[in-house]
Amino acid sequence: MLAVDDAQPVAASVVQVGDARERFAQWREGKAGKVLSVSVIGDSYSAGQDFYLNKLVQRVAGEVGFAGPGYVGFNHGAALGGTHFKYTRSSDKYFGGDWKVSELGQASPDSRTVTGRPGAWLQVDASPTPRIDTAVTQAKLLYLGTGESSEIRYRWAPSEDWQPMTLTGAGVQEVPLAGLSAAKDWSFKLEVVKGAPTLFGLWMSNEQNGVRVSKLAASGAASADFYHKDPQWQVQWKAAVSKIPADVYMIMLGGNDQGFGVKPAQYLQNVQGLVGMLREIQPQASINLIMRQDTTRSSAYPMSAYAQVLEPWAREQHLGYANLQCAFGPDVKRYAAAMIGPDKIHPVPATGGKVIADYFYGWIMGAKDRCDTAPK
């Protein structure tokens, strides 16, 4: 994790947009196109889609339509991972052969990259449900060019012939994938043939109206994993993330900062740097900062210490701001017993995860008044 000495302030001249609830309302009124693209930046709370994100996306998409899976990173997969777009690095059903997985903090949409040797392969399986149509009509591979060519091959079903592809160039690259069909239960497989390509992930869409949620999250990530002071790192990160359309950013970082004992002032500088980069690549996007609730894990700083520095700056910059503490209540020991798992960190999906999903749903869909500040 790279520390940051200072961060550039967000320019006052940047176009100011509303929070997530206001942006969703504008979109539903037909003022912002047919598709609303949302990118979720965070740690394991978001990367582990079963904690809240999967249920939230299913619920929203079921009401307003599903415009495709968005970014499916080869780090932690899709927002609807585990149910509709199955992929995980921890299973030899989806990830095998000679892969090198990078450390956290890479200039990648989800903070890691994977580099493969000949014979390395990965697979993403689609499983439709009545409310989620998993067919895709557009797909592209995002990768990091090294200046040397590599060869891969891919197919969308085991019965299809392999399609060869040469990856060239230097820096962040994208290349369209051919051979898509109308099948909803596709099975995408990619295999390295020659060289050592470094990959980010897939971006996929369909032709439907609705919401498209990209998961840009990494288990174990802290705020400094999404912002480095190094200019070259920033150039690459912005180039990669700009390949993923976003009307709304939802950023929930801080839990691992707490675990690492990062000072609140340092955390704020990192978030300021991250927001600054997003403003450069998507000046019209709604940026929303979410503070996670406290748990019973021992730490140098409570989450409220991060909230005390984050909230005033978010208000000053006209960013969306929400605090999950008010959704859980002030008595940490009371809710932790039923809603936080035995590791004292992660929510139990059926209880704590449901609270988070319900809270976000109520906020972004305007179904109930939001609660922005933690109880005093």
C-alpha positions, 0 to 999 in steps of 0.5 A: 500500500503506497502512502500519499503525501498530498493530493490535488484538490478538485477543481472548482470549475468542474461541472457539479452534478447531483448525488446518486438519488438525483441522478437516478431520478433524472434518468428515470424521467428520461433526461439521461439516456436509455442506460444508466451505467454505475461503477462501484469502487470498494473493498471486500464488502463490494468485491464479495458480491454476496454481501450486498451488491448482487441482491441490490443489482438484481432488485434494481435491474428487476424494476428498471431493466438490465443493460448487461453485466458491464465490467467483469474483472479477472480479479473479482468478477461481475456485480452479478457474480455467483448467480448470473455471471459465474467466475472466480479465481479461487476455483479451478473450474474458472481459472487454471494454468500458469497465471500470475496474479499481481499484488493490490494497488495496480493501476487497474480498474479493480486494483489487480492484473493477471498475467498468463503463460501459454496454456493458462485459461479462464472461463466466465459462465452466464446463467439467465433468470426470468428477470435478468437476460444474460445475453450480450451483444457487445464485448471487449477485452481490456488488457495492458500492452507491453510493446510485445505481441501475445496470442490468445484464443477464445470462444463463447461455447464449448461446441464452437471453434476457437477464435485466435487473437493477437494482442499488441501495443503498449499501455492500456488497450481494448479490443472487441470480441467477435462471435457473440450469439443470441444465446443467454447461457453462453460460456466464454473461455479464453486461453493464452497461446503465446507470450505473456499477456497482462489482462484486466477483464471484460466489458460487456453490454446488451441492447436493452434499456436499464442499469449496467453495474460494473464492479471495480472493487478488490478484496483487501483494498484500502484507499491508497490502492486506488490512488497513487501519487506517481503520475505514470500510475495515474495515467494508466489508471485513468486510461483503464477506468475511462474504458468503462462508461460510468454515469454514477460512481459509488465509492465505499473505502475505509474498512481496510484503512481502519484495519491498517491504522491509516490516519484519517487525514491520510485517508481523506487525501487518498479519497481526494486524489481518487475523486480528482482522477474520476473528475478528469475522466468523467466530469459529468458523472455523479460521485458518491462517497459511502462510509462503512459502519463500525464493527467490533474489530479492534482498530486505532480509529473508529469509522466515525473518525474517517466520517468526520473528515470525509463528510465536510469535504464531500459536502463542500465538493457537492458530492453524494455522501451516505453513512451506513452507520445510521442504517445499522444503528449506534449500538455496535455490539447489539447489531454485530451479534446478528449482522456481522460474521465471526471475523468481526469484519464482514456482514452476514449476507442474510442480515447485515448484507440485507441491511446494506442492500435495502439502504442503498436501494432506498437511497438511490431509488428514492424509496425512502429518506436517506440517512447521511450522518451517523448518530451522535 
